[in-house]
Amino acid sequence: MKLVALPIFAALLAALAHAEPADQPVPRTDANSRRAHEQLLAKARQGRIDIYFAGDSITRRWGATDYPEFLAHWNKNFHGWNAADFGWGGDSTQHILWRLQNGELDGVNPRVIVILAGTNNVGRTPPDDAKVAEVVRGVKAIVETCRQKAPAATLVLTAIFPRSDNPAVVPGIFRINAGLARLADGKSIRYLDLNDKLADANGQLFEGMTVDKLHPSLQGYQVWADALKPIFTELLGPPAAVDRAPPPTGDPSAGPKKF
């Protein structure tokens, strides 16, 4: 019975996850995510944050203590701009939205917010028309919350990166990104699509751009950094000699990762 029950239980959990509307705030209920939220609440009240990164694990790994090589790369590229990473692994848009609406952006008043969200809503299943529209609504809700919480900030809305774990999802990601592009006005909301530098015309990530067919390698993160730094320089000026961002956080349950 256990061999039958476990797959059924997993399927029920997946169904519940997909039942959560992408544009409605939903908290993560596991203990580790709750601890991470508390860490990020404390982080939001420390130091000075001029650049705020919001997102899932793709964002989180870049500036996390449990990925020291990526954290060193983050510091190399962003030191002096007071940048802080508020990504959390496994988050879909509804979870990022909940965190933003429950204290992680309150009173921060960053000058720039970088948003990358939606790949966990897509997963490995090719999205149909309804799912494409839902993910766009989810990211739009994040944009609207950031605009409400930090009205003076310039938002840098980043296109969902291609993923090579299931090539069949890539056309759907392209369609979602087309919807995200329409959320930008080119001024207070800027759309950043660097996918032609990460992947070929079919959306397959170039050799060396990813560590696992989803998350960027150092080379992949450098592509993102090279696209962001001119925007940061335009909006904030060159980086200062001293960085006043709060100390980085990490996965409360984990030590350093191998990649």
C-alpha positions as CSV (number, residue, x, y, z in Angstrom):
1,M,0.0,0.0,0.0
2,K,2.8,2.4,0.8
3,L,4.2,2.1,-2.7
4,V,0.8,3.2,-4.1
5,A,0.1,5.8,-1.5
6,L,3.3,7.8,-1.9
7,P,2.8,8.6,-5.6
8,I,-0.8,9.5,-4.9
9,F,0.2,11.8,-2.1
10,A,2.9,13.5,-4.2
11,A,0.3,14.0,-7.0
12,L,-2.1,15.5,-4.5
13,L,0.6,17.9,-3.3
14,A,1.3,18.9,-6.9
15,A,-2.3,19.5,-7.6
16,L,-2.7,21.7,-4.6
17,A,0.3,23.7,-5.7
18,H,-1.1,24.2,-9.1
19,A,-4.5,25.2,-7.5
20,E,-2.9,28.2,-5.9
21,P,-3.7,31.3,-8.1
22,A,-0.4,32.9,-9.3
23,D,-1.6,36.4,-8.5
24,Q,-2.8,35.8,-4.9
25,P,-0.4,35.9,-2.0
26,V,0.2,32.4,-0.5
27,P,2.7,31.7,2.3
28,R,5.1,28.8,2.3
29,T,4.3,26.6,5.2
30,D,7.4,24.5,5.7
31,A,9.6,25.3,8.7
32,N,12.7,26.2,6.7
33,S,10.8,28.7,4.6
34,R,9.3,30.3,7.7
35,R,12.8,30.6,9.2
36,A,14.1,32.1,5.9
37,H,11.3,34.7,5.9
38,E,12.3,35.7,9.5
39,Q,15.9,36.1,8.3
40,L,14.8,38.3,5.4
41,L,12.5,40.4,7.6
42,A,15.6,41.1,9.8
43,K,17.7,41.7,6.7
44,A,15.3,44.3,5.4
45,R,15.8,46.4,8.5
46,Q,19.6,46.4,8.4
47,G,22.1,48.5,6.5
48,R,21.2,50.4,3.4
49,I,19.5,48.8,0.4
50,D,19.6,50.7,-2.9
51,I,19.1,47.7,-5.1
52,Y,16.6,45.0,-4.0
53,F,16.6,41.6,-5.8
54,A,13.2,39.8,-5.6
55,G,12.8,36.2,-6.9
56,D,13.2,32.5,-6.4
57,S,16.2,30.2,-6.2
58,I,17.8,31.6,-9.4
59,T,18.0,35.0,-7.6
60,R,18.7,33.5,-4.2
61,R,21.8,31.4,-5.1
62,W,23.6,34.5,-6.4
63,G,23.9,36.3,-3.1
64,A,23.6,33.5,-0.5
65,T,26.1,32.4,2.1
66,D,25.6,28.7,1.3
67,Y,26.8,29.3,-2.3
68,P,30.1,31.0,-1.5
69,E,31.5,31.1,-5.1
70,F,28.3,32.7,-6.3
71,L,28.3,35.1,-3.3
72,A,31.9,36.1,-4.2
73,H,30.8,36.7,-7.8
74,W,27.9,38.9,-6.5
75,N,30.2,41.0,-4.4
76,K,32.7,41.4,-7.3
77,N,29.9,42.7,-9.6
78,F,27.7,44.7,-7.2
79,H,30.0,45.9,-4.3
80,G,29.4,49.6,-3.7
81,W,25.8,49.7,-4.9
82,N,24.2,48.5,-1.7
83,A,22.5,45.5,-3.3
84,A,20.6,43.0,-1.3
85,D,19.3,39.6,-2.3
86,F,15.7,38.6,-1.2
87,G,15.2,35.5,-3.3
88,W,14.0,32.2,-1.8
89,G,14.3,28.8,-3.3
90,G,11.2,27.0,-4.6
91,D,9.0,30.2,-4.6
92,S,6.4,30.6,-7.3
93,T,4.9,34.1,-7.9
94,Q,2.3,33.7,-5.2
95,H,5.0,33.0,-2.6
96,I,7.2,35.9,-3.6
97,L,4.1,38.1,-3.6
98,W,3.2,37.0,0.0
99,R,6.7,37.7,1.2
100,L,6.7,41.2,-0.4
101,Q,3.2,41.9,1.2
102,N,4.3,40.6,4.6
103,G,7.2,42.8,5.6
104,E,10.2,42.0,3.4
105,L,9.9,45.3,1.4
106,D,8.3,47.4,4.1
107,G,10.3,50.6,4.8
108,V,13.2,49.5,2.6
109,N,12.6,52.2,-0.1
110,P,15.2,50.9,-2.6
111,R,16.0,52.9,-5.7
112,V,16.0,49.9,-7.9
113,I,14.1,46.6,-7.7
114,V,15.2,43.6,-9.9
115,I,12.5,41.1,-10.4
116,L,12.9,37.5,-11.8
117,A,9.9,35.3,-11.1
118,G,7.7,32.7,-12.7
119,T,9.8,29.7,-13.7
120,N,8.5,27.7,-10.7
121,N,4.9,28.3,-11.9
122,V,5.8,26.9,-15.2
123,G,7.8,23.9,-13.9
124,R,8.5,21.1,-16.4
125,T,5.0,21.0,-17.9
126,P,4.4,23.0,-21.1
127,P,2.0,25.8,-20.2
128,D,-1.3,26.1,-22.0
129,D,-3.0,29.4,-22.8
130,A,-4.5,29.7,-19.4
131,K,-1.3,29.0,-17.6
132,V,0.6,31.5,-19.7
133,A,-2.0,34.2,-18.8
134,E,-1.9,33.2,-15.1
135,V,1.9,33.5,-14.8
136,V,1.8,36.9,-16.4
137,R,-0.9,37.9,-13.9
138,G,1.3,36.6,-11.1
139,V,4.3,38.6,-12.2
140,K,2.1,41.7,-12.7
141,A,0.9,41.4,-9.1
142,I,4.5,41.4,-8.0
143,V,5.2,44.5,-10.1
144,E,2.1,46.2,-8.6
145,T,3.1,45.4,-5.1
146,C,6.6,46.7,-5.6
147,R,5.2,49.8,-7.1
148,Q,2.9,50.2,-4.1
149,K,5.6,49.5,-1.5
150,A,8.4,51.4,-3.2
151,P,6.8,54.0,-5.5
152,A,10.1,55.8,-6.2
153,A,11.9,52.7,-7.3
154,T,12.8,51.8,-10.9
155,L,11.7,48.2,-11.5
156,V,13.9,46.0,-13.7
157,L,11.6,43.2,-14.8
158,T,13.7,40.3,-16.1
159,A,12.5,37.8,-18.6
160,I,12.1,34.3,-17.4
161,F,15.3,32.4,-18.3
162,P,15.1,29.4,-20.7
163,R,15.4,26.0,-19.1
164,S,16.8,22.8,-20.6
165,D,15.3,20.3,-18.3
166,N,12.3,20.0,-20.6
167,P,12.7,21.7,-24.0
168,A,8.9,21.5,-24.5
169,V,8.3,24.3,-22.0
170,V,10.4,26.9,-23.8
171,P,7.8,28.1,-26.3
172,G,5.5,28.7,-23.3
173,I,8.2,30.7,-21.5
174,F,8.7,32.8,-24.7
175,R,4.9,33.5,-24.7
176,I,5.0,34.5,-21.0
177,N,7.9,36.8,-21.6
178,A,6.0,38.5,-24.4
179,G,3.3,39.3,-21.9
180,L,5.9,40.5,-19.3
181,A,7.3,42.9,-21.9
182,R,4.0,44.6,-22.2
183,L,4.1,45.4,-18.4
184,A,7.0,47.7,-18.9
185,D,6.9,51.4,-19.8
186,G,10.6,51.8,-20.5
187,K,10.9,54.3,-17.7
188,S,9.8,53.3,-14.2
189,I,9.4,49.7,-15.3
190,R,12.1,48.4,-17.6
191,Y,12.0,45.0,-19.3
192,L,15.3,43.1,-19.5
193,D,15.5,40.1,-21.8
194,L,19.0,38.6,-22.0
195,N,17.8,35.2,-23.2
196,D,19.6,35.4,-26.6
197,K,22.8,35.6,-24.7
198,L,22.0,32.6,-22.5
199,A,20.4,30.3,-25.1
200,D,20.1,29.5,-28.8
201,A,17.1,30.5,-30.9
202,N,15.3,27.3,-29.7
203,G,15.8,28.3,-26.1
204,Q,18.4,25.7,-25.3
205,L,20.9,27.0,-22.8
206,F,24.4,27.4,-24.2
207,E,27.1,25.1,-22.9
208,G,28.5,26.4,-19.6
209,M,25.5,28.7,-18.8
210,T,23.9,26.4,-16.3
211,V,24.8,24.0,-13.5
212,D,21.7,21.8,-13.8
213,K,19.7,22.8,-16.9
214,L,17.9,25.4,-14.8
215,H,20.1,27.4,-12.5
216,P,22.8,29.6,-13.9
217,S,26.5,28.9,-13.6
218,L,28.9,31.7,-12.8
219,Q,29.1,32.3,-16.6
220,G,25.3,32.6,-16.7
221,Y,25.2,35.0,-13.8
222,Q,27.9,37.1,-15.5
223,V,25.6,37.5,-18.5
224,W,22.9,38.8,-16.1
225,A,25.4,41.1,-14.3
226,D,26.7,42.5,-17.6
227,A,23.1,43.5,-18.5
228,L,22.3,45.0,-15.1
229,K,25.4,47.0,-14.4
230,P,24.8,49.7,-17.1
231,I,21.3,50.2,-15.8
232,F,22.6,50.5,-12.2
233,T,25.3,53.0,-13.4
234,E,22.6,55.1,-15.2
235,L,20.3,55.2,-12.2
236,L,22.7,55.2,-9.3
237,G,26.0,56.3,-10.7
238,P,29.2,54.3,-10.4
239,P,29.6,52.0,-7.3
240,A,31.0,53.5,-4.2
241,A,34.2,52.3,-2.5
242,V,32.2,51.3,0.6
243,D,29.2,49.0,0.5
244,R,26.5,49.5,3.2
245,A,24.1,46.6,2.3
246,P,23.1,44.3,5.1
247,P,25.0,41.0,5.5
248,P,23.9,38.2,3.2
249,T,21.7,35.4,4.4
250,G,21.5,31.7,3.3
251,D,19.5,28.6,3.6
252,P,18.8,28.2,7.4
253,S,19.0,24.4,7.1
254,A,22.1,24.0,4.9
255,G,25.9,24.4,4.7
256,P,27.9,25.4,1.7
257,K,26.9,23.8,-1.6
258,K,29.2,22.3,-4.2
259,F,27.8,24.6,-6.9
